[in-house]
Amino acid sequence: MLRLSTLLLSALLLAGCTGEDALPTGRWRAVATVPGGPLPFGLDLEQTEDGYSAALLNGGERVPVREVEVTPDSVHLNLPAFNSRIAAARVDATLEGTLSLVKGEGDVERLPFRATHGAPHRFAPSGAGPAADVDGRWEVTFTGGDGTSSNAVGTFTQDGDRVTGTFMTPTADHRFLEGTVRGDSLFLSTFDGSHAFLYEAEIQPDGTLDGDFWSGTRSHNTWTAERDSTAALPDPYQLTYLKDGYDTFDFAFPSAQDSSVVRLSDPRFDDKVVLVTIAGSWCPNCHDEARFLEQIYPRYRDQGLEIVSLMFERYADFDKAARQVRRYREKFDISYPTLIAGTSDKDAASDALPMLNRVLSYPTAIFVGRDGRVRYIHTGFYGPGTGARYEALKQEFTDRIEGLLAESPSSSS
């Protein structure tokens, strides 16, 4: 009798999930609105035994949304690693609400949000007319409202009117971008849980690009680009360095796990190769690096490799910052120490590490030899959205680690 009752209850629950109140599963076209206009991204919703799961879709990237709450009237998607969330009401066949980007304590950007089920396109349905060609490598200049400019390299792959690619800057990349070419106009976007980026550009008669770039609700740049197969960026090993008067790198910060203070001068690091990474749980490129570091740490730990991550968070309160970092550790199953080093403001981070000329980028990797001397400092980390550059960088890091491990303390001094 008990078994029959259980079966009947399960059937009723299943019927309720698949009835008219059930949220349609599969692909949704989601749109957040920034000052530059609609910023579309893909949203995939699936039903599981435990409820619903979701993922953000941009080009070749799929970002899992691990906290999904669905009621007959609303949908809530939470990305605790980035403190971002979507809260939407169910209105007929659409979702309407707000995408919130939490930048810090009391600092929230709110974007209008709308999603439509079953729409396969991103910016607009594919047109029958010819699309201009933007495939290839581009030398790019971004210019801010204050007139300051910065260089980047754009890499785009075009299939019909669909475009995927990214922008690489001297310190990072703009993640997986996806969009379309419509006539002589290029549109690209991404929302990966942290970045909400929208790009538009007009293809000029001379083949160059001239456009606008919006990041969330507050940042707007113009950008220009010229096709250049040899476009390159500065050497990332030359951007961050030890200031004159400093021969070594050191730190003393509390652990996110148990608050104990960890120093590079601790005996556990004696005669070890130590990779110190300056990172933050809010930083998608730091997520890329953490995923890679947790792959190589078990491989080389017994040979003398140690890794320590100095986490600069968006919360000044230690408990809040530590809680955020513990989520980060759980997400990537991190086994090396993660220390709470300060807030994410780069000037504050530079003050916390006075031996460096400055903290230019999250992440920054500092390679320390067995003798305790800094051997290399790499600014930034290019993620999988950069394709071959990502694979080359992982091999580059591995080769440098293996080279340092091959040295003895006496031979490296």
N, C-alpha and C positions, 0 to 999 in steps of 0.2 A: 504493500500500500504506500509506504514511504517512497519507494522507487518510482511508482506511478505518479505520485504527487510531484516529485522532483522533475520528472520528464514533462509533465504538464506545465510546470512553472517555466522550464527552459523554453518550451514551445511558445508560451505566451510572451516571454521576453524577446525571443527571436522575431515573433510576429510584430511586436511593438517596434523593433529596430528596423524592420523592413517595410513598415506600413507607410502611410502618407506623411507621418512626422519624421521619417528617416531623412537624414541629410544625404543628398546625392553624392556618390563617391566618384573617383576618377579626377580628371583634369578640370581645374577652374582657371579662368582668366582673372587674376587679381590686379587691382589698380590702386596705388596710393597717389595722392595728388600733392605735388610740390609747387612752389611758386612758378616754375617753368611749365607746368601742365601735368597731364597724366603720366605716371610712372608705372608701367605694367610689369608684372612678373608672373611666373607660373606657380600654381598651388595645386598639389596633389593630395587628395583626401581618400583614405581607405578605412574600411571598417574591420576591426579585429575582435577577438574574443573578449578583450578588455575594454572595448569602446571604439575609439577612432585614433588613427595615426595620421600625420600630415608631413609634407615636405615642401620646401621652397625650391623652385626650379629656375635655373638660369644657365642657358647653354648646356654644357656638359656637367654642371654641378647640381647636386641634390642635397639640400640641407635638411636633415631630419628635425621635425618639431616634436619634442618628446612629451610636452604637456598640452593635451588637447581636451577641452571640455565642451560637449555638445548638449544642449537642452532643446526642447521643442521651440524655444523662442530665440536662442542665441548660440554663438560660437565664440570660444575663447582659445586663442593660440598663444602659448607662452614660450619664449626662448630664454630661459634663465641664464644661460652662459653670457648673453649679451644684455640681459635685462630689457629685452624688447617684447612687446605683446600686441596682439590684435584682438580687439573686442568688437564683435559685430552682431547686429540683430538679423534674424532671418526674415526677409521680406519677399514673399512669393518665392521665385527661383533665384533670388540674389541674396548676398550678404552685404550689409551696409553698416559702417561703424568707423572706428579709429585705429590707426596704427601708431603706437607710442614707442618712441626711441628714447630710452632713459640714459642720459649722458652722465648723470651724477646725482648727488643728493639734491633734490628739489629742481633739477634741471631736466626737463622733458620736452622733446619735440613731438607734436601731435599732428598726424597727417590724415586727412579724410581717406577712407578706405571703402572699396566696393569690389565685389567678386561675383562673377557670372559663371554658372556651371556649363561645361561642354564647349566653350569657345576655344578653338585650338590656336588662334592667332595671338600675337603679342601686341603689336601696335595697330595693325590693320590686316584684314584678309589679303592674301597674295593677289596682286593685280595681274592683269593680262599684258600690260604694257612693259616695255624694256626698262631695266633698272641700270643705273650707272654702276661702274665698276670701282669698288673700294678695296678689293682684295690686295693683301700685301703688307709691307712694313712702311711705317710713316714716322717722320720726324715731327714732333708735336711741341707746341708751346702753349701752356696755360697761363692766363693773365688774370690776376685778382682785381677786385674793385679798387684797391689802393694803388694799382699800377705795377705791382711786383709780378714778375714772371718766373716760371719754372719750366724746365724741359722734361719731356717724356718721349717714350717710343710707343707707338700704337701698332699692334699686330692684329690684322683682321682676316678672317676666312669667310668667303662669300659663296653661297650656293643658291643660285637664282636671285631672289630678292632678300633672302635670309642672311644675316651677318652675325658671326660670333667672333670673340676676340677679347683683348684687354688693352689697357695702357700700363706700361712699366715706367715707374719714376725712379730717380736715384735711390729711393729708400724703400719702395714697396711696389705693389701692383694694384690695379683697380678691380681685381677679382674677375669672375666669369661674367662677361657682358653678352647680351643677346639683343638683336634688333632687326631692323629691316632697312632696305633702300627703297624709297618710293620716288620715282622720277629722279630728280637731282638732289634729293634730301636723304640724309642718313639719320636714323633714330636708334639709340642704344639705351639699355637700362639694366639695372640689377637691384635686387633686394635680397641680401644674404643673411638677414637677422641683425646685422649691424649697419652696413652701408645701404643707403637709399640713394642711388645715383641715377641721374637722367642726363643724356647727352642728345643734342640735336646739332646738325651741321648742314650747310648748303655746299654743294660741290660747284666750285667756281669754273668759269670757262677755261682757265689755265690748268685745271685738274686739282687744284689745292682745295682744302676744306676750311670752312670758316663757320664757327658755331658757338654754342653755349653749353655750359656744364653746371648742373645744380646738384648739390649734396644736401639732402634733407631740406629743411625749411630755411636754413640760415646762410648757406654758402653758395655763391654764384661766381663762376669764372667764365670768361670767353676763352676760346681755343682756336688755334689754327694748325694746320698740318700740311706737310708736303711729302709726297711719296718718295722714300729713300731706302733702298734695300740695304744700305750700309749704316743706317741710323744706329747710334750707340749711346750709352750712358757712362758717367764717370765710374772709375774703379771703386767698388764698394768697400775695398780694403784700405782706401786712402782717406775716407771721409771722417772717421772717428779715430782718435789716437790719444795716447797718454801725453799730458801736458809736460813741458819742461820742468825738471825737478822731481818728477815721479819715475821711479824705476820699476815699480810693481803695482799690481791692482789688489785692493783689499776691500772687505765689506764686513759689516756686523749688523744683521737684521734678524727679527724674530720669525720663526717658522709658522706657516699658516696652519700646520697640523697641531702643534702643542705649545706654541709661543716661545719655545727655547731659542736662544740666540745662537745663530750659526755664523762662523767667521771663516774666511778663506785660510786663515792661519791655524785653524783647528788641526789636530794630528791626523784626522781622517783623510785630509787632503795632501799629507806629506808624500812627496815623490810620485804624485799622481798627475796625470793630464786632466785638467779641469776645463770644461766648457761652461762658461758663465753666460747666461742669456738674460738680457733685459727685456721684460715682456709685460703683458697685461691680459687678463682674462677676457677683456672687452674687445681685443684686437684680433680680427680674423687671420691676419698673416701670422700672428703668434700661435693660433690654433694649428696652422699648417706646419709651423716649425715644431710645435710640441708633438704632433703626430709622428713626425720624422724622428725626433730625438728619442721618443719612447721606443722606436724600432731599433735604433742603434745602441742605446744604453745597455740592454741585456747582452748584446753581442760583444761589446768591448769592455764591460765592467770588470770582468776577471783579469783583463790585461792591464788594468790600471786607469780606466776612464771614470771620471766623476762628472756629473752635470748638476748645476745649481741654477735655479731660475729666480731672478730678482723681480718680483711682481709689483708693478706700479698701477694701483687700482683707482677707480673713480670715486672711492669712498675714503675719507680721511679717518673715519672710525675703524679701529683695528678689527673689531668683531665682524662688522659688515664686510670689510675687505677680505678677511680670512674665510668667511662663509662663501663668498663669491669664488675665491681661489680653490676652495675644497670642491665646489661643483666642477670647476675646470679640471681638477685632478681626476675626479670620477669619470668625466667625459672621455678623457684620453688614457685612463688607467695609468697615471703618472706615478713612477716609483722613485724618482729623484727628488731632492728637497725643493720646495717652493717657499720663498721667503717674502714677507710683506715689507717692501722697501720704501713705500711712500705713495703719493698720489700721481695720477697720470700726466699732470702738467709737466711739459718737457723742461721748463726752467727749474721747477722743483726737483725733478729727477736729476738734472745736471748738478744742482746744489748737493744732492745726496751722494753723488759720485764725483767729488771734486778733482780726482786725478784724470778725468776725461776732459777733452776740449769742450764737449757738450754731448748731450743725448739728442741725437737727430731723429732717431726712428725706433719704433717698436715693431719687431724685435731688433736687438743688436746682439751679436754673438762675440764673446771675448774668449780666445783660445789661449790657455795658460799651460806652459810646458811643465815637465816634471821638476824643473829647477825653480818654479815659481815665477818665471818671467813671462810677460805677455808676448806672445809670438805673432798673433794676428787679431784684428778686430774687423768683423764684417757688419756693415750697416744694412739693416733690412733683411727681408727673406722673401724671395719670389715664390709664390704658391703655384698650385697645379693649373691655375688659369693661364699661366705663361707657357704651358706645354713643355717644349724642349729645354727652355731655360730652367724650369723647375727641376727636371731630371738631371741637368748638368750641375746645378747647385748642390743637390743632394750628394752627387758623386764627389764634387769639390770638397764639401765638408768631410765626407768619409775619408778621402785621400789625406787631408790635412791631419785628421785625428790619427789615422794609421801612421803617418810620418812622425808625429809627436810621440806616439806610444813606442815606436821603434827606438827612440833615444833613451839613453840612461841618464840619470841626473848629472853624472860627471861629464858625459859627452855633450849635453845640451847647455852646459854652463860656459 
